[in-house]
Every structure is written in structure tokens, then in C-alpha cells.
Amino acid sequence: MQINVVDFVAGAKQARGVTVVIDVFRAFTTACYCFNAGAETVIAVDDSDRALAMADTLSRPVLLGERYGKRLPGFDFGNSPSEIAGERLQGKTVVHTTHAGTQGLVNARNAETVYTGAFVNARATAAVIQSLSPKIVTLVRMGLNANEASDEDWLYADYLTELLRGREVDDGIVYRKLRGSPYSARFFDPAQPWSPSADFDCCLNFNHFNFALQAQAISANASELSVIKVS
């Protein structure tokens, strides 16, 4: 298995083979919590206006989106997994747009199969990929705002690589590194209430879910994707 690591939207566009688009803080952690709260499907969209328009076509939509970490106007929720964890989303469709993660998904158009990357379901994702016996795996690190390297996505790429290689990983080491990381500081800053400390705990809830999330194109232009659970 050849594992390639690329970054940001440009990297997503280059991705080949089985691809994992990584956004630990917080898009793909939040997506997992949406399914755990009972959502029927999550639709990843690249643009906020397109997300609003899509919601108008659905019978039971939930709009979830952020830019620069803050909830978008007119949306039901921001991008907070701890907020979603307390909701009941049974049978609902979540329309999800974020600054980094969903941008990576919709741009990975040349990949064979696309999964999301977060610590909350890392082992399940690794197991699904291993079952495919792929020749090429591409890990896309989306980073902060899709343009800056960030510790959580870089550590996840290393973590998933170890799992795919069948090696042992130490969750505690990763947790301690991220607890002291400047990229986690927002969760402990009272001036940034849109990033509550509970979100950090949700994002570092290692392997809490036993399902992977796979993205599938809805339309020919792939500007929106349906995200589904697989195991």
C-alpha cells in the first residue's frame, strides 16, 4: 500500500486512489456526531448560498455551517460536535458546509473512493480501507481554514498511517500533544465562545464510533456530496 500525503484544496484535487479528507477540528468530528444523533444523511456542500438553496428543496433539513469557526447567518448550528451531541436528528438530512473539510470533499473528484478523517472513528476508517486492499491511499490534510498547517490534522495523518500499517498507536501521546497545541487554544479561550472546550473533548474522543463516513457525488459537477455511514 502506497500512502501519499497532500494538503489543502490543491491536494484534494490531486488525490488519487482511496482518499481520506482530514478535518479533525471540527467538520468530520461533527459529521460523526450528526449520524450518532440519528441523522439520515449528511450532504456536504462547498458554498453557503448553495447550502441554503439545497435546504429549501428538502422536507426536514438541518443547516450546519461555519466560516472562520463561527456559525453562518441563517443556519441552525455552527460546526460544534458538542452542540450536535445533545440534539435529536432522527430521520433528518443535515446540509453541512465548512471552511476547510467540506471544501476538501467536493474537490477530491479524481479519487477512487473518499472517506472523512477524524479521531472519533479512525480505527473504523482504517479497517474499511484495509478491507479494500488499495494500491494507493491519499491522505488530504485540510488544516486551519484550508490554507495553514495545523497540528491536529497532521497528527491524524500520522495516526491513520500507523493504523493502516498495522502498527500500535498511543492515544494518550496524541491527546497530550494537542492539549498543549496552539491550534487547540481556541477551545479554552473565553473570547471565542463559538469554540467551546467541550468540542475539544468531542474531537479527542478517540475511536468512539465504529463506522466510517464515505462521500459520494450527488450531481455531475460534484459541488455537493452525500456522506453515508459504512462499516
Salt bridges, closest charged atoms under 4 A:
ASP7 OD1 - ARG141 NE 2.70
ASP46 OD1 - ARG50 NH1 2.54
GLU162 OE2 - ARG167 NH1 3.14
ASP199 OD2 - ARG26 NH1 2.71
